[in-house]
Amino acid sequence: MGSLFAFTLLGLFTGAAYAIMASGLVLTYTTTRVFNIAHGAFGMLLSFVFWDFTQRQGVPTWLALVLVLGVVAPAIGWFIQRFVTRGLGEGPVSVALVVTVGLLVGLIGLAQQLWPPEPRVLLPFYSGTGWKVGDTFITAHQLITLVCAVGVAVGLYLLLNRTRIGTAMRASVDNPELLKLFGGKPDRVAALSWAIGISLAALGGILLTPVVLLDYYALTLLVINAYAAAMLGRLKSLPMTFAGAMALGILESLAVGYLPTDGFLSSFRPVIPALFLFAIVVLMPQAQLRIGQVKGIVTAPLPTMRKSLGSGAVLLAVAFVVINVVAPNQVLLIGVAATYAMVMLSLVLLTGYGGHVSLAQFTFAGVGALTYAKLDEPNLFGLAMAALVAAGVGALVALPVLRLTGLYLALSTMAFAVLMDKVVFNADFAFKFNGTLAADRLSILGVRIGKDTSYVWFMVLAFVLLALALLVLRRGALGRLLIAMRDSPSACGTLGLDMRWFRVGLFALSAGIAGLAGGLFAGLRGTVGAADFLYFQSLLVLLLAVVFGATSVTGALLGGTALMLLPELQASSPQLAGLMFVVIGFGAVLLGRDPNGLANHLFKVARWVGDRVAPGLDERLQSLLPRGGGRAGSADGADGAVDVPLVDVPGAGAGPDARVIEKVV
């Protein structure tokens, strides 16, 4: 009983820090409808600022706390609300997620650039001071954490229920337009909420740093614990959020005390927050977080099959030349780019066409690679089984969350990715801890594709075939159904369309594409391990897919190439590694509001150049082609989604089709 009391008491102190961070997350969401995935990254960055003030600048601890919590953090919160997240809460779920993921990546890069990697220590408050309660030693830092949590709870209650500004905060959630009529200022209220929220993130990060150390990723991803607590309160109730944080802290502490230190059960110790999050998201009733999915996508041409085939042939020809010209070590990099591009194609289907956000796509690629390596069937059968097993896992993930949409769905996939990374991929029956599996190159009809150049060209061919298959699907009735269900789920429901099982099939097909990419990647590398499929990479895949265009196969191609180049550029210029993260992350913030991404802007430039350099060229080419096949802007394909060929053809036009659902029915 004494040990149970000790672990429970220690869990309360940890839960108190989680409660502080989760309360800031809830406050910003309830007032602005923006779920800030970068909440932990703000806490991490401001913890580094606090360390810099106290250790490098010699500022007294109390004054450093005042400066960080009272000046720097509120200023950052005001700036983010005013120039980054303003109006984001009324937009699509995917856009808000991508913008905040961009902030997360950018803040990690900023911290790395300002404070290069080296050991740093931030001592607890009043280190060495403590009291003994029974057999448990309680430090002053732990007691301060608990007192701060209680103070934050009481302070937020008084703010929201006993002050005029608190009333305005609650009113801005329900009806900001009505608040304006009564003389309120929703933007000012939102800025204040973000200022307080970022300050709470900083306080939580500073209190947790002596426990988890001053690490870029540990502090940033620790916010998953805050997600779990916030979701228990359904992003509305602060008391339930605090209760969830305390329960999570106790569960973590009991897991450390009672779960074995070796064996399969030991792998569950670091994933208690992810399990807690998944259980909360699946079991609790879903709150109506937001209406709609990916809306307002600019219309762009859907290519004819002739144009798609021509673009694919051009890409294959260019790839053949490049593969045979570049240095041997760079050939494999082209294969890695093809892998990333195929994984991003799965997001084109799921996010661009279907309107659902997944934060686990690279995990599905890991499932495909693991299956391919374990089967030891380096042929088309083994590759097909890799895709099928990944598709089955995707369907299993979608089954428990049939009723979930938007943010709930995205967070459930993130929890699944963490579980797979920490539990399954590191288990003895999979890759083992830091282990690898051998995988042979693919053979077709008994002919092994052994040369690097041949195998990489085959991977590019696989990308082209998958891209053509997606465009065929998009052009048909199933594609129109996807767009209709994405743009107006309510209208589809009134017409009797069962979206739940359709979503399961969509997740399965998307996961199967990612699994196929993972199988090919395993053959490319020769050996694969758990480190190749970290769940953090799924965030980068989503980020770059949307930045370059999650609604087009061209965006997937460009995004895959960019993701391949990122670690190479960091390796060649280590001093600029953080700066590259900054550019990508904050670039995503600027471009994340446009799901069509950079690809669509490139097509606009190409059409503008074509109109001025060779006006009428497209019409003359069309007159030379046989009749039939239709133009890119025909009613069969233009319905408000961005679908472009691998190489855009200037002059192709498209117009919105308001009769999408009628066509489907």
C-alpha positions as CSV (number, residue, x, y, z in Angstrom):
1,M,0.0,0.0,0.0
2,G,2.9,2.3,0.7
3,S,4.3,2.0,-2.8
4,L,0.8,2.5,-4.3
5,F,0.4,5.7,-2.3
6,A,3.9,6.9,-3.4
7,F,3.3,6.3,-7.1
8,T,-0.1,7.9,-6.9
9,L,1.3,10.9,-5.2
10,L,4.1,11.3,-7.8
11,G,1.6,10.8,-10.6
12,L,-0.4,13.8,-9.2
13,F,2.5,16.0,-9.5
14,T,3.2,15.0,-13.1
15,G,-0.5,15.3,-13.9
16,A,-0.5,18.8,-12.6
17,A,2.0,19.9,-15.2
18,Y,0.0,18.2,-17.9
19,A,-3.1,20.0,-16.6
20,I,-1.4,23.4,-17.0
21,M,-0.5,22.7,-20.6
22,A,-3.9,21.1,-21.5
23,S,-5.8,24.1,-20.0
24,G,-3.9,26.4,-22.4
25,L,-4.8,24.1,-25.3
26,V,-8.5,24.1,-24.3
27,L,-8.6,27.8,-23.8
28,T,-7.2,28.6,-27.3
29,Y,-9.5,26.1,-29.0
30,T,-12.7,27.1,-27.2
31,T,-12.2,30.8,-28.2
32,T,-10.8,30.4,-31.7
33,R,-11.7,26.9,-32.9
34,V,-8.1,26.2,-33.8
35,F,-6.6,23.0,-32.3
36,N,-2.9,24.0,-31.8
37,I,-0.8,20.9,-32.5
38,A,2.2,23.1,-32.0
39,H,1.2,23.8,-28.3
40,G,4.1,21.7,-27.0
41,A,6.5,23.3,-29.5
42,F,5.7,26.7,-28.0
43,G,6.4,25.3,-24.5
44,M,9.7,23.8,-25.8
45,L,10.8,27.1,-27.4
46,L,10.0,29.2,-24.3
47,S,11.7,26.7,-22.0
48,F,14.8,27.3,-24.0
49,V,14.2,31.0,-23.7
50,F,13.9,30.6,-19.9
51,W,17.1,28.6,-19.8
52,D,18.9,31.3,-21.9
53,F,17.7,34.0,-19.5
54,T,18.8,32.2,-16.4
55,Q,21.9,30.4,-17.5
56,R,23.5,32.5,-20.3
57,Q,22.2,36.0,-19.4
58,G,22.4,35.6,-15.7
59,V,18.9,36.9,-15.1
60,P,17.5,36.0,-11.6
61,T,15.0,33.1,-11.8
62,W,12.0,35.1,-10.6
63,L,12.7,37.9,-13.1
64,A,13.2,35.4,-15.9
65,L,9.8,33.8,-15.1
66,V,8.2,37.2,-15.2
67,L,9.8,38.0,-18.5
68,V,8.9,34.7,-20.2
69,L,5.4,34.2,-18.8
70,G,4.4,37.9,-18.7
71,V,6.1,39.4,-21.7
72,V,7.6,37.0,-24.3
73,A,4.9,34.3,-24.2
74,P,1.9,36.8,-24.4
75,A,3.7,38.7,-27.2
76,I,4.1,35.5,-29.2
77,G,0.5,34.5,-28.6
78,W,-0.8,37.8,-29.8
79,F,1.4,37.7,-32.9
80,I,0.3,34.1,-33.8
81,Q,-3.4,34.9,-33.4
82,R,-3.1,38.2,-35.2
83,F,-1.0,37.1,-38.2
84,V,-1.2,33.3,-38.4
85,T,-4.4,31.8,-37.0
86,R,-6.8,34.6,-37.5
87,G,-9.9,33.3,-39.2
88,L,-8.4,29.8,-39.4
89,G,-11.1,28.3,-37.1
90,E,-13.7,28.8,-39.7
91,G,-11.7,27.0,-42.4
92,P,-11.2,23.3,-43.1
93,V,-9.9,20.9,-40.5
94,S,-7.0,19.9,-42.7
95,V,-5.9,23.5,-43.2
96,A,-5.8,24.3,-39.5
97,L,-3.9,21.1,-38.8
98,V,-1.3,21.7,-41.5
99,V,-0.8,25.3,-40.4
100,T,-0.2,24.3,-36.8
101,V,2.0,21.3,-37.9
102,G,4.0,23.9,-39.9
103,L,4.4,25.9,-36.7
104,L,5.5,22.8,-34.8
105,V,8.2,22.0,-37.4
106,G,9.2,25.7,-37.8
107,L,9.6,26.1,-34.0
108,I,11.8,23.0,-33.7
109,G,14.0,24.4,-36.5
110,L,14.1,27.8,-34.8
111,A,15.2,26.3,-31.5
112,Q,17.9,24.2,-33.2
113,Q,19.2,27.2,-35.0
114,L,19.2,29.5,-32.0
115,W,20.5,26.8,-29.6
116,P,22.5,24.2,-31.4
117,P,22.4,20.7,-30.0
118,E,24.5,20.3,-26.9
119,P,23.8,19.0,-23.3
120,R,21.8,21.6,-21.3
121,V,20.5,21.3,-17.8
122,L,17.7,23.3,-16.2
123,L,17.6,22.6,-12.5
124,P,14.4,22.3,-10.6
125,F,13.1,25.2,-8.5
126,Y,14.7,25.1,-5.1
127,S,16.7,22.0,-6.0
128,G,17.7,20.0,-2.9
129,T,14.7,21.2,-0.9
130,G,12.0,18.7,0.0
131,W,9.9,16.9,2.6
132,K,9.3,13.3,3.4
133,V,5.7,12.1,3.4
134,G,5.7,8.5,4.6
135,D,8.3,6.7,2.5
136,T,8.0,9.3,-0.3
137,F,10.3,12.3,-0.8
138,I,8.4,15.3,-2.2
139,T,10.6,18.0,-3.7
140,A,9.9,21.7,-3.7
141,H,9.6,21.7,-7.5
142,Q,6.9,19.1,-7.4
143,L,4.9,21.0,-4.8
144,I,5.3,24.2,-6.8
145,T,4.0,22.4,-9.9
146,L,0.9,21.3,-7.9
147,V,0.3,24.7,-6.5
148,C,0.7,26.3,-10.0
149,A,-1.9,23.8,-11.4
150,V,-4.4,24.7,-8.7
151,G,-3.7,28.4,-9.2
152,V,-4.2,28.1,-13.0
153,A,-7.5,26.2,-12.4
154,V,-8.8,28.8,-10.0
155,G,-7.6,31.7,-12.1
156,L,-9.2,30.4,-15.3
157,Y,-12.5,29.8,-13.5
158,L,-12.6,33.3,-12.1
159,L,-11.5,34.7,-15.5
160,L,-14.2,32.9,-17.4
161,N,-17.0,33.2,-14.9
162,R,-16.4,36.4,-12.9
163,T,-15.0,38.9,-15.3
164,R,-16.4,40.8,-18.3
165,I,-13.6,39.7,-20.6
166,G,-14.3,36.1,-19.6
167,T,-17.9,36.5,-20.5
168,A,-16.8,37.9,-23.9
169,M,-14.5,34.8,-24.3
170,R,-17.4,32.4,-23.8
171,A,-19.6,34.5,-26.0
172,S,-17.1,34.5,-28.8
173,V,-17.3,30.7,-28.9
174,D,-21.0,30.6,-29.3
175,N,-21.7,33.5,-31.7
176,P,-18.9,36.0,-32.5
177,E,-21.1,38.0,-34.8
178,L,-23.7,38.5,-32.0
179,L,-20.8,39.6,-29.7
180,K,-19.9,42.3,-32.2
181,L,-23.5,43.6,-32.1
182,F,-23.2,44.1,-28.4
183,G,-19.9,46.0,-28.7
184,G,-17.6,43.1,-28.2
185,K,-14.3,42.6,-30.1
186,P,-13.8,38.9,-30.9
187,D,-10.4,39.5,-32.4
188,R,-9.2,41.1,-29.2
189,V,-10.7,38.3,-27.2
190,A,-9.0,35.7,-29.4
191,A,-5.6,37.5,-29.0
192,L,-5.9,37.5,-25.2
193,S,-6.9,33.8,-25.2
194,W,-3.8,32.9,-27.3
195,A,-1.6,35.1,-25.1
196,I,-2.8,33.2,-22.0
197,G,-2.6,29.9,-23.8
198,I,1.0,30.3,-24.9
199,S,1.9,31.5,-21.4
200,L,0.4,28.3,-19.9
201,A,2.3,26.2,-22.5
202,A,5.5,28.0,-21.4
203,L,4.8,27.4,-17.7
204,G,4.1,23.7,-18.3
205,G,7.2,23.3,-20.4
206,I,9.4,25.0,-17.7
207,L,7.9,22.8,-15.0
208,L,8.4,19.6,-17.0
209,T,11.9,20.4,-18.3
210,P,13.8,19.1,-15.2
211,V,11.9,15.8,-15.6
212,V,12.2,15.2,-19.4
213,L,15.3,17.4,-19.9
214,L,15.8,20.3,-22.3
215,D,15.2,18.4,-25.6
216,Y,13.7,19.7,-28.8
217,Y,11.5,16.6,-29.5
218,A,10.8,15.3,-26.0
219,L,9.2,18.6,-24.9
220,T,7.4,19.1,-28.2
221,L,5.8,15.7,-28.4
222,L,5.0,15.6,-24.7
223,V,2.0,17.6,-25.7
224,I,0.3,14.3,-26.7
225,N,-0.4,14.0,-23.0
226,A,-2.1,17.3,-23.0
227,Y,-4.1,16.2,-26.1
228,A,-5.4,13.3,-24.1
229,A,-6.4,15.4,-21.2
230,A,-8.0,18.0,-23.3
231,M,-10.0,15.5,-25.3
232,L,-11.5,14.0,-22.0
233,G,-12.9,17.5,-21.5
234,R,-14.1,17.4,-25.1
235,L,-12.1,20.6,-25.6
236,K,-14.7,22.5,-23.6
237,S,-14.7,21.6,-19.9
238,L,-11.7,22.8,-17.9
239,P,-12.6,20.7,-14.8
240,M,-12.8,17.5,-16.9
241,T,-9.5,18.5,-18.6
242,F,-7.8,18.8,-15.2
243,A,-9.3,15.5,-14.1
244,G,-8.1,13.8,-17.2
245,A,-4.6,15.3,-16.7
246,M,-4.4,14.0,-13.2
247,A,-5.7,10.6,-14.2
248,L,-3.1,10.4,-16.9
249,G,-0.3,11.3,-14.6
250,I,-1.3,8.7,-12.1
251,L,-1.6,6.0,-14.8
252,E,1.9,6.8,-16.1
253,S,3.3,6.7,-12.6
254,L,1.6,3.3,-11.8
255,A,2.8,2.0,-15.1
256,V,6.4,2.8,-14.2
257,G,5.9,1.2,-10.8
258,Y,4.1,-2.0,-11.7
259,L,4.7,-2.9,-15.3
260,P,7.7,-5.1,-15.9
261,T,11.0,-3.5,-17.2
262,D,11.5,-6.1,-19.9
263,G,9.3,-8.2,-22.2
264,F,6.3,-7.1,-24.4
265,L,4.4,-5.4,-21.5
266,S,7.3,-3.1,-20.9
267,S,6.8,-1.5,-24.3
268,F,3.5,-0.1,-23.0
269,R,5.1,2.1,-20.4
270,P,6.0,5.0,-22.8
271,V,2.7,4.8,-24.7
272,I,0.2,5.3,-21.8
273,P,-0.7,8.8,-23.1
274,A,-1.3,7.5,-26.6
275,L,-3.5,4.6,-25.3
276,F,-5.4,7.1,-23.2
277,L,-5.9,9.4,-26.1
278,F,-7.1,6.7,-28.4
279,A,-9.5,5.3,-25.8
280,I,-10.9,8.8,-25.1
281,V,-11.4,9.6,-28.7
282,V,-13.0,6.3,-29.6
283,L,-15.2,5.8,-26.5
284,M,-16.4,9.3,-25.6
285,P,-19.2,11.0,-27.5
286,Q,-18.0,13.1,-30.3
287,A,-18.6,16.9,-29.9
288,Q,-19.5,18.9,-32.9
289,L,-16.1,20.6,-33.4
290,R,-16.7,22.0,-36.8
291,I,-18.9,21.6,-39.8
292,G,-17.5,20.4,-43.1
293,Q,-14.1,19.1,-44.3
294,V,-11.9,20.5,-47.0
295,K,-14.0,23.3,-48.6
296,G,-13.4,26.2,-51.0
297,I,-10.9,24.3,-53.2
298,V,-10.1,26.3,-56.4
299,T,-11.2,24.6,-59.6
300,A,-8.4,23.3,-61.8
301,P,-8.5,21.1,-64.9
302,L,-8.9,17.3,-64.7
303,P,-6.7,15.9,-67.5
304,T,-7.9,13.6,-70.2
305,M,-6.5,10.1,-70.3
306,R,-4.4,11.1,-73.3
307,K,-2.8,14.0,-71.4
308,S,-2.2,11.8,-68.3
309,L,-0.5,9.1,-70.4
310,G,1.6,11.6,-72.2
311,S,2.7,13.3,-68.9
312,G,3.5,9.9,-67.4
313,A,5.6,8.9,-70.4
314,V,7.5,12.2,-70.1
315,L,8.2,11.6,-66.5
316,L,9.4,8.1,-67.2
317,A,11.7,9.3,-69.9
318,V,13.1,12.1,-67.8
319,A,13.6,9.7,-64.9
320,F,15.4,7.2,-67.2
321,V,17.9,9.9,-68.3
322,V,18.5,11.3,-64.8
323,I,18.9,7.8,-63.2
324,N,21.6,6.9,-65.8
325,V,23.4,10.3,-65.5
326,V,23.7,11.0,-61.8
327,A,26.2,9.4,-59.5
328,P,25.5,5.9,-58.2
329,N,24.9,7.1,-54.6
330,Q,22.3,9.6,-55.9
331,V,20.3,6.9,-57.7
332,L,19.0,5.5,-54.4
333,L,17.9,9.0,-53.4
334,I,15.6,9.1,-56.4
335,G,14.1,5.8,-55.2
336,V,13.5,7.4,-51.7
337,A,11.8,10.3,-53.4
338,A,9.6,7.9,-55.3
339,T,8.7,6.2,-52.0
340,Y,7.7,9.5,-50.4
341,A,5.8,10.5,-53.5
342,M,3.8,7.3,-53.4
343,V,3.0,7.8,-49.7
344,M,1.8,11.3,-50.6
345,L,-0.4,9.8,-53.3
346,S,-2.2,8.0,-50.6
347,L,-2.9,11.4,-49.0
348,V,-4.1,12.8,-52.4
349,L,-6.8,10.1,-52.2
350,L,-7.6,10.4,-48.5
351,T,-7.2,14.1,-47.9
352,G,-7.3,15.7,-51.3
353,Y,-10.2,13.7,-52.7
354,G,-11.9,12.4,-49.5
355,G,-11.4,15.3,-47.2
356,H,-10.1,13.2,-44.2
357,V,-6.8,13.9,-42.5
358,S,-4.5,11.0,-41.4
359,L,-1.4,11.5,-39.2
360,A,-0.3,7.9,-39.7
361,Q,0.4,7.4,-43.4
362,F,4.1,6.6,-42.9
363,T,3.1,4.1,-40.3
364,F,1.1,2.2,-43.0
365,A,4.2,2.3,-45.1
366,G,6.1,0.7,-42.2
367,V,3.4,-2.0,-42.1
368,G,4.0,-2.7,-45.8
369,A,7.7,-2.9,-45.4
370,L,7.5,-5.2,-42.4
371,T,5.1,-7.5,-44.3
372,Y,7.4,-7.6,-47.3
373,A,10.5,-8.4,-45.3
374,K,8.8,-11.0,-43.1
375,L,7.2,-12.9,-46.0
376,D,10.5,-13.2,-47.7
377,E,8.7,-13.3,-51.0
378,P,10.6,-10.8,-53.2
379,N,8.1,-10.9,-56.1
380,L,4.8,-9.4,-57.1
381,F,2.9,-11.7,-54.7
382,G,5.0,-10.4,-51.7
383,L,4.4,-6.8,-52.9
384,A,0.7,-7.4,-53.3
385,M,0.5,-8.9,-49.8
386,A,2.4,-5.9,-48.4
387,A,-0.3,-3.6,-49.8
388,L,-3.1,-5.9,-48.7
389,V,-1.9,-6.2,-45.1
390,A,-1.4,-2.5,-44.9
391,A,-4.9,-2.0,-46.3
392,G,-6.3,-4.4,-43.7
393,V,-4.6,-2.5,-40.9
394,G,-6.0,0.8,-42.3
395,A,-9.5,-0.7,-42.3
396,L,-9.0,-1.9,-38.7
397,V,-8.0,1.6,-37.7
398,A,-11.0,3.1,-39.4
399,L,-13.5,0.6,-37.8
400,P,-13.3,1.9,-34.2
401,V,-13.6,5.5,-35.5
402,L,-16.5,5.0,-37.9
403,R,-18.5,7.8,-36.3
404,L,-15.5,10.2,-36.0
405,T,-14.7,13.1,-38.4
406,G,-12.3,16.0,-38.6
407,L,-10.1,16.6,-35.6
408,Y,-11.2,13.5,-33.7
409,L,-10.3,11.3,-36.7
410,A,-6.9,12.9,-37.1
411,L,-6.0,12.6,-33.5
412,S,-7.0,8.9,-33.4
413,T,-4.7,8.2,-36.3
414,M,-1.9,10.1,-34.5
415,A,-2.4,7.9,-31.4
416,F,-2.3,4.8,-33.6
417,A,1.0,5.9,-35.2
418,V,2.6,6.4,-31.7
419,L,1.4,3.0,-30.6
420,M,2.8,1.3,-33.7
421,D,6.1,3.1,-33.4
422,K,6.7,2.4,-29.7
423,V,5.0,-1.0,-29.3
424,V,4.7,-2.9,-32.5
425,F,7.7,-1.9,-34.6
426,N,10.1,-2.3,-31.6
427,A,8.6,-5.7,-30.5
428,D,10.5,-9.0,-30.9
429,F,8.1,-10.3,-33.5
430,A,8.7,-7.2,-35.7
431,F,11.9,-5.2,-36.2
432,K,13.0,-5.7,-32.5
433,F,14.4,-2.7,-30.6
434,N,16.8,-0.9,-32.9
435,G,16.9,-4.0,-35.1
436,T,16.6,-4.4,-38.8
437,L,15.2,-7.0,-41.2
438,A,16.7,-8.0,-44.6
439,A,14.6,-7.6,-47.7
440,D,15.5,-8.7,-51.2
441,R,14.9,-6.8,-54.4
442,L,11.8,-7.5,-56.4
443,S,11.7,-10.1,-59.1
444,I,9.0,-10.3,-61.9
445,L,8.3,-13.6,-63.6
446,G,11.6,-14.9,-62.2
447,V,13.7,-12.0,-63.4
448,R,15.3,-10.2,-60.5
449,I,15.6,-6.4,-60.7
450,G,19.0,-6.3,-59.1
451,K,20.6,-3.1,-60.5
452,D,20.0,0.1,-58.6
453,T,19.1,2.0,-61.8
454,S,16.6,-0.6,-63.0
455,Y,14.9,-0.9,-59.5
456,V,14.6,2.8,-59.1
457,W,13.2,3.2,-62.6
458,F,10.6,0.5,-61.7
459,M,9.7,2.5,-58.6
460,V,9.1,5.6,-60.7
461,L,7.0,3.4,-63.0
462,A,5.0,2.3,-59.9
463,F,4.4,5.9,-59.0
464,V,3.2,6.7,-62.5
465,L,0.8,3.7,-62.6
466,L,-0.6,4.6,-59.2
467,A,-1.0,8.3,-60.3
468,L,-2.9,7.2,-63.4
469,A,-5.1,4.9,-61.4
470,L,-6.0,7.7,-59.0
471,L,-6.9,10.0,-61.9
472,V,-9.0,7.3,-63.5
473,L,-10.8,6.8,-60.2
474,R,-11.3,10.5,-59.8
475,R,-12.7,10.8,-63.3
476,G,-15.3,8.2,-62.7
477,A,-18.5,7.9,-60.7
478,L,-16.5,6.9,-57.6
479,G,-14.4,10.0,-57.8
480,R,-17.5,12.2,-58.1
481,L,-18.9,10.5,-55.0
482,L,-15.7,11.2,-53.1
483,I,-15.9,14.9,-53.9
484,A,-19.6,15.1,-53.1
485,M,-19.0,13.4,-49.7
486,R,-16.1,15.7,-49.0
487,D,-17.9,18.9,-49.9
488,S,-21.3,18.2,-48.4
489,P,-21.5,15.2,-46.0
490,S,-24.9,16.4,-44.9
491,A,-26.3,16.5,-48.4
492,C,-25.0,13.0,-49.1
493,G,-26.6,11.8,-45.9
494,T,-30.0,13.1,-46.8
495,L,-29.7,11.2,-50.1
496,G,-29.2,8.0,-48.3
497,L,-25.5,7.5,-48.9
498,D,-23.8,5.5,-46.1
499,M,-20.5,7.4,-45.6
500,R,-19.3,5.3,-42.7
501,W,-18.4,2.1,-44.6
502,F,-17.3,4.2,-47.5
503,R,-14.8,5.8,-45.2
504,V,-13.5,2.4,-44.1
505,G,-12.9,1.5,-47.7
506,L,-11.2,4.8,-48.4
507,F,-8.9,4.4,-45.5
508,A,-8.1,0.8,-46.5
509,L,-7.2,1.9,-50.1
510,S,-5.1,4.8,-48.9
511,A,-3.2,2.6,-46.5
512,G,-2.7,0.0,-49.2
513,I,-1.0,2.6,-51.4
514,A,1.3,3.6,-48.6
515,G,1.9,-0.1,-47.8
516,L,2.9,-0.7,-51.5
517,A,5.4,2.1,-51.2
518,G,6.8,0.6,-48.0
519,G,7.3,-2.7,-49.7
520,L,9.2,-1.2,-52.6
521,F,11.2,0.9,-50.1
522,A,12.2,-2.3,-48.2
523,G,13.6,-3.8,-51.5
524,L,15.4,-0.5,-52.3
525,R,17.2,-0.3,-49.0
526,G,17.9,-4.0,-48.5
527,T,17.3,-3.6,-44.8
528,V,14.6,-1.8,-42.9
529,G,14.0,-1.1,-39.2
530,A,11.7,0.7,-36.8
531,A,13.8,3.9,-37.1
532,D,12.8,4.2,-40.8
533,F,9.1,4.7,-39.8
534,L,9.0,7.1,-36.9
535,Y,5.6,8.6,-36.3
536,F,7.0,12.1,-36.5
537,Q,7.7,11.5,-40.2
538,S,3.9,11.2,-40.9
539,L,3.6,14.8,-39.8
540,L,6.3,15.8,-42.3
541,V,4.6,13.8,-45.0
542,L,1.2,15.6,-44.4
543,L,3.0,18.9,-44.1
544,L,4.8,18.7,-47.5
545,A,1.9,17.0,-49.2
546,V,-0.4,20.0,-48.5
547,V,2.3,22.6,-49.1
548,F,3.0,21.2,-52.6
549,G,-0.6,20.2,-53.2
550,A,-2.6,17.5,-51.5
551,T,-5.2,17.6,-54.3
552,S,-2.9,16.7,-57.2
553,V,-0.5,14.0,-58.2
554,T,1.9,16.6,-59.3
555,G,1.9,17.9,-55.7
556,A,2.7,14.4,-54.5
557,L,5.7,14.2,-56.9
558,L,7.0,17.6,-55.8
559,G,6.4,16.9,-52.1
560,G,8.2,13.5,-52.2
561,T,11.2,15.1,-53.9
562,A,11.3,17.9,-51.3
563,L,11.1,15.4,-48.4
564,M,13.9,13.4,-49.9
565,L,16.1,16.4,-50.2
566,L,15.6,17.7,-46.7
567,P,17.9,15.3,-44.8
568,E,20.5,15.5,-47.6
569,L,20.7,19.2,-47.3
570,Q,20.8,19.0,-43.5
571,A,23.7,16.5,-43.8
572,S,25.7,18.6,-46.2
573,S,25.1,21.8,-44.1
574,P,24.6,20.8,-40.5
575,Q,24.9,24.4,-39.3
576,L,21.8,25.2,-41.4
577,A,19.7,22.1,-40.3
578,G,17.5,24.2,-38.1
579,L,17.1,26.9,-40.7
580,M,15.8,24.4,-43.2
581,F,13.1,23.3,-40.7
582,V,12.3,27.0,-40.2
583,V,11.9,27.6,-43.9
584,I,9.7,24.5,-44.4
585,G,7.6,24.9,-41.3
586,F,6.9,28.6,-41.6
587,G,6.6,28.2,-45.4
588,A,3.8,25.7,-44.7
589,V,2.2,28.3,-42.4
590,L,2.1,30.7,-45.4
591,L,0.9,28.2,-47.9
592,G,-1.1,25.9,-45.7
593,R,-4.4,27.8,-46.2
594,D,-4.4,26.7,-49.9
595,P,-4.8,22.9,-50.0
596,N,-3.9,23.1,-53.7
597,G,-0.4,24.1,-52.8
598,L,2.5,25.2,-54.9
599,A,1.6,22.9,-57.7
600,N,-1.4,24.9,-58.6
601,H,0.6,28.1,-58.6
602,L,3.1,26.5,-61.0
603,F,0.3,25.5,-63.3
604,K,-1.0,29.1,-63.3
605,V,2.4,30.4,-64.2
606,A,2.7,27.8,-67.0
607,R,-0.7,28.8,-68.4
608,W,0.2,32.5,-68.1
609,V,3.5,31.9,-70.0
610,G,1.7,29.7,-72.6
611,D,-0.9,32.4,-73.2
612,R,1.8,35.0,-73.9
613,V,4.6,33.0,-75.5
614,A,2.5,30.7,-77.7
615,P,-1.1,32.0,-77.8
616,G,-3.5,29.6,-79.4
617,L,-0.9,26.8,-79.4
618,D,-3.2,24.5,-77.3
619,E,-6.1,25.1,-79.7
620,R,-3.9,24.2,-82.7
621,L,-2.7,21.1,-81.0
622,Q,-6.2,20.1,-80.1
623,S,-7.2,20.4,-83.8
624,L,-4.5,18.0,-84.8
625,L,-5.7,15.3,-82.3
626,P,-8.4,12.8,-83.1
627,R,-11.9,13.7,-81.9
628,G,-13.1,12.3,-78.6
629,G,-11.6,12.1,-75.2
630,G,-13.0,15.4,-74.1
631,R,-11.3,18.5,-72.9
632,A,-9.9,18.9,-69.4
633,G,-12.8,21.2,-68.4
634,S,-15.6,19.0,-69.5
635,A,-18.6,18.4,-67.2
636,D,-17.3,14.9,-66.6
637,G,-14.3,16.1,-64.6
638,A,-14.6,19.6,-63.4
639,D,-16.4,19.7,-60.1
640,G,-14.4,21.9,-57.9
641,A,-11.5,19.5,-57.1
642,V,-7.9,20.2,-58.1
643,D,-6.7,17.3,-60.3
644,V,-3.8,18.0,-62.6
645,P,-1.7,15.9,-64.9
646,L,1.9,15.1,-64.0
647,V,2.9,17.9,-66.3
648,D,0.3,20.6,-66.7
649,V,-0.8,21.6,-70.2
650,P,-1.2,25.4,-70.5
651,G,-4.6,26.5,-71.6
652,A,-6.6,23.7,-70.2
653,G,-9.7,25.1,-68.6
654,A,-12.3,23.9,-66.1
655,G,-15.5,25.2,-64.6
656,P,-17.4,24.3,-61.5
657,D,-20.1,21.7,-61.7
658,A,-23.0,22.3,-59.3
659,R,-24.6,19.0,-60.1
660,V,-22.1,16.6,-58.6
661,I,-24.5,14.9,-56.2
662,E,-27.2,14.5,-59.0
663,K,-24.6,12.7,-61.1
664,V,-23.7,10.4,-58.2
665,V,-27.3,9.5,-57.5
